[in-house]
Amino acid sequence: MIEYNIEPDLSVDEYLDVLLRSTLAERRPANDREKLSKMVANADILVTARSEGRLIGIARSMSDFAHATYLADLAVDEAFQKQGIGKELISRTHEAAGKHTILLLLAAPKAASYYPHIGMEKHDSCWIIPRS
C-alpha cells in the first residue's frame, strides 16, 4: 500500500535518496548538498509517496496558490514506476495548490512520452534563460 502525504519538513537525505533511485539525480545537483537543501526548504509543496515508511516518490513544486504552480521535480523510485504513483503525486500536488491554478512542468527528455499518457497537454511556447 502506498501512503501519500504533504511533507514540508522532508529531509534532504531522503530527497537525494529518491532522486538517485529514480534517475532524476542525473539532471539535479546531486553532489551539491547545500543546493539540494535549498531546493527542499524553498519548495511550497512537497508531496510524497511512501511504501512501508520508505520514500519512493516525490513531487516538489512552487506555487503562488492563485494562478500558477510549477512542478519542478517528479521522481518515482524505478522499482515502483508504472504503478500510477507519478500520476497520483501530480494529482495531489494540483489539489494542494488549488485546481484553479495552471500546473506546468518542463519534462526531462526520458520522461517526455509519459506526460501525454496521463492526460497532460503539451505547450509549445516555453522560453528559458539557462543557468550560468
C-alpha positions in Angstrom: 0.0 0.0 0.0 1.3 3.5 -0.9 0.8 6.3 1.5 0.7 9.9 0.2 1.3 13.0 2.3 2.4 16.6 2.2 5.7 16.7 4.0 7.1 20.3 4.3 9.9 19.1 6.6 11.2 16.3 4.3 14.9 15.7 4.9 17.4 16.4 2.2 18.8 12.9 2.7 15.5 11.3 1.8 15.1 13.7 -1.1 18.5 12.8 -2.5 17.9 9.1 -2.0 14.7 9.0 -4.0 16.4 11.2 -6.7 19.1 8.6 -7.0 16.7 5.7 -7.2 14.5 7.4 -9.8 17.3 8.5 -12.2 16.3 12.2 -11.7 19.6 12.7 -10.0 21.1 12.7 -13.5 19.5 16.1 -14.0 19.8 17.6 -10.5 22.8 18.8 -8.5 23.1 15.5 -6.6 26.7 16.4 -5.4 25.7 19.8 -4.0 24.1 19.3 -0.6 23.7 23.0 0.0 21.8 23.5 -3.2 19.6 20.4 -2.6 18.9 21.7 0.9 17.7 25.0 -0.5 15.6 23.2 -3.1 13.7 21.3 -0.4 13.5 24.1 2.0 12.1 26.6 -0.5 9.5 24.4 -2.1 5.9 25.4 -1.5 4.5 21.9 -1.9 6.3 18.6 -1.2 4.0 15.7 -1.9 5.5 12.3 -1.0 4.7 8.7 -1.7 5.9 6.0 0.8 5.9 2.3 0.9 6.3 0.7 4.3 7.7 4.1 5.5 10.4 4.4 2.8 10.2 7.4 0.5 9.5 6.0 -3.0 8.2 9.1 -4.8 8.1 12.9 -4.6 6.6 15.9 -6.3 8.4 19.2 -5.5 6.6 22.4 -6.5 6.5 26.1 -6.2 3.1 27.9 -6.3 1.5 31.3 -5.8 -1.7 29.3 -4.9 -3.7 31.7 -7.1 -2.6 31.4 -10.7 0.3 29.1 -11.4 2.1 26.0 -9.9 5.4 24.9 -11.2 6.1 21.2 -10.7 9.9 21.2 -10.5 10.5 17.5 -9.7 8.6 14.4 -10.2 10.6 11.4 -9.1 9.5 7.8 -8.5 11.9 5.0 -7.5 12.5 2.9 -10.6 11.3 -0.2 -8.7 7.9 1.4 -8.2 7.3 3.0 -11.6 4.4 2.1 -13.9 2.0 1.8 -10.9 0.3 5.2 -11.2 2.4 6.8 -8.4 3.6 9.7 -10.5 0.1 10.4 -11.7 -1.2 10.4 -8.1 1.7 12.7 -7.0 0.7 15.2 -9.7 -3.0 15.0 -8.8 -2.3 15.6 -5.1 0.1 18.4 -6.0 -2.6 20.1 -8.1 -5.1 19.6 -5.3 -2.8 21.2 -2.7 -2.0 24.2 -4.9 -5.7 24.6 -6.0 -7.3 23.2 -9.1 -7.8 26.8 -10.2 -4.0 27.1 -10.8 -2.3 26.0 -14.0 0.1 23.2 -13.3 3.2 23.3 -15.5 6.5 21.5 -15.8 9.5 21.0 -18.0 9.8 17.4 -19.0 13.1 15.6 -18.9 13.8 14.0 -22.3 13.4 10.5 -20.9 10.0 11.4 -19.4 8.5 13.4 -22.3 6.4 10.5 -23.5 5.0 9.9 -20.0 3.0 13.1 -19.6 0.6 12.8 -22.5 -0.1 9.3 -21.3 -1.5 10.7 -18.1 -3.6 13.4 -19.7 -1.2 16.4 -19.7 -1.2 18.7 -22.7 2.0 19.8 -24.5 2.5 23.6 -24.7 4.8 24.9 -27.5 5.7 28.3 -26.2 8.1 27.8 -23.3 11.1 30.1 -23.0 14.0 29.8 -20.6 17.2 31.6 -19.6 19.7 28.8 -19.0 21.7 28.6 -15.7 25.0 30.4 -15.9 
